[in-house]
Amino acid sequence: MITIRQHTIRQHTIALAAAVLSLTALSACDEASGSGSTTGTSPTSPTSPTSSSTPTSEVTPASTGVTIEELADDMRTAEEVVDAFWATHWSEYFTGDYSPPTVVGLYDGNDTSAPWCGDEPLGPGNAFYCPAEDFVAWDAGLMLRGAELGDAWVYLVIAHEWGHAIQARLSPELQAAASEPQADCLAGAALYGAAADGRLTMEEGDEKEIVESLSALADELAWTTTADHGDAFERIDSFDAGRLGGVTACLPE
């Protein structure tokens, strides 16, 4: 049996509840000024997903200071951690065997060679779970911009899209009518469950990064709507439900 080493999310304080208070003040400033965030949300494991995390064309890191190589390393670790959580705990909540989605990983949404989901190409500035082909993928530009918030961003995006893959494996009565909040909840359950398992260490500042990332992933992008994803506070509430209550808290009553 392959043992997964303990991983640490690096970077910059505050418990989640206190960070929400900080976000409240920040959101008030954004609303008053009419501005807001415009940023968007495989390693070995017992059931290691197929992974291809190198974009099909070169992507310039722009002003983030994060290279594709550094980003890909964080992504591989995040994929490993999230996959290991679900592989370990699946049978505690669900029947049948767990199988991971295929990890397409990074792609360049501005390149014609970007992968397709069904009859639609994957566009720039987005992250996807493709139910038709059961894969997860994320635009390199989106991930590089989000990395400005810290590497907790990478874990959050991957855990959220993996949450959609988990939803696709559930019977209809376990799928919430609002799929996006449920995916946020499952992301919280997976990341904090991995921390409880000792596979992931939350350092000082990581929870603040998570709150900032959830805020950035809220409905401030062309491909999100309030009805689908919710605003920053709704996304934080959904994530927090999984953080505190685990997987069960994410399932319909």
C-alpha positions, 0 to 999 in steps of 0.5 A: 500500500502506498503511503501518502506523505503529509503535505502543507499548504504554504503561505500567508492569519486568522480563523475562518470565522474571523476571516469572514469578518475581514471579508465583510469589511472588504466587500463593503469597500468594494461595493462602495467603490463599484469595484471587485475581484475579477479573478475566477475557483497526479500524484500517487494515491490508492486510486490515483487518477490519470493526470496530464497537468501540462498545458498544451501551449506555453502560458506566460505567468504574467505578473503573478510571479508563479511559474507553470512548473510551480503551479503544476507541483501544487496541483499535483499535491492537491490532486493527491490529497483530495483523491486520497480523502475520497478513496479513504472515506468513500465507503463511510458514506456511500455504497459501491467503489470509489473511482476518481475522475480523469485529471486533464489538469492545466490547459490553455483556453486561448489555444485551439488545442484546448480539450473539449467537453462533448461538443464544446471547447473548454474556454479561458478563465474557467475550471471544469468538471466534464460529466460526459467524459468524467474529467476535471480540468482548469485553465492555466490563466485562471490558476496563475491569476488565482495563485496571487492569493496564495496556494490555498487557491489551487487546493480550493479549485481542485477540491471544488471541481472534484466535488462535482465529480463526486456529485456525478457518482451519487444517486439522485436523492443525494444530489442537492438541487443547488449543485454549486453550493454542494460542491463548495461544501464537499470541497470543505469536507475534503480539505479539512477531512484531509487535515484531520487525517494528517495528510494536509497541514493548515498553516497560519494564513491559509484560512484567510486565503481560502476566504479570499479565494471563495470571494474571488470565485463568487459571482464576479465572472462572466461564466457564473450567475448568482443562481448557480454559484451564490455570492461570496458569503453564500459560498463561504457558508457552504464551504464552512458547512463541509468544514465543520460537518463533514460530508454528511452536512453536504447531503440533502436531509 
